[in-house]
Amino acid sequence: MTNLKQTTSTHISNHIHEWWHRHQMVKTYILDQLFAEWFIKSLLPSMTKDVAKGVVVEEQVITRSQYLDSIYTQFGTLYDTIPNAPRLAFTIPPPPK
């Protein structure tokens, strides 16, 4: 799991698909927070800081990475052009009880 790295030519959906494929091959119990941390580290450096803010559950990290990839695609290269542009404030609501 720790060897998987997203490249600039790998779309986020393909990266997530490969992540889940490898996750299913793990046959021992590993804390979800550890999987979340590993997934964050597998992303492109430009995305890791934004994805990591305030999430600790693997599913939230993956959902947030998909959301942010969509936003980044819509904005194009905003942060490449304006590196100090304000980052989106994004929070995931807690699951319903």
Secondary structure, 3 states (H helix, E strand, C coil): CCCCCCCCCCCHHHHHHHHHHHHHHCCCCCCHHHHHHHHHHHCCHHHHHHHHCCCCCHHHHHHHHHHHHHHHHHHCCHHHHCCCCCCCCCCCCCCCC
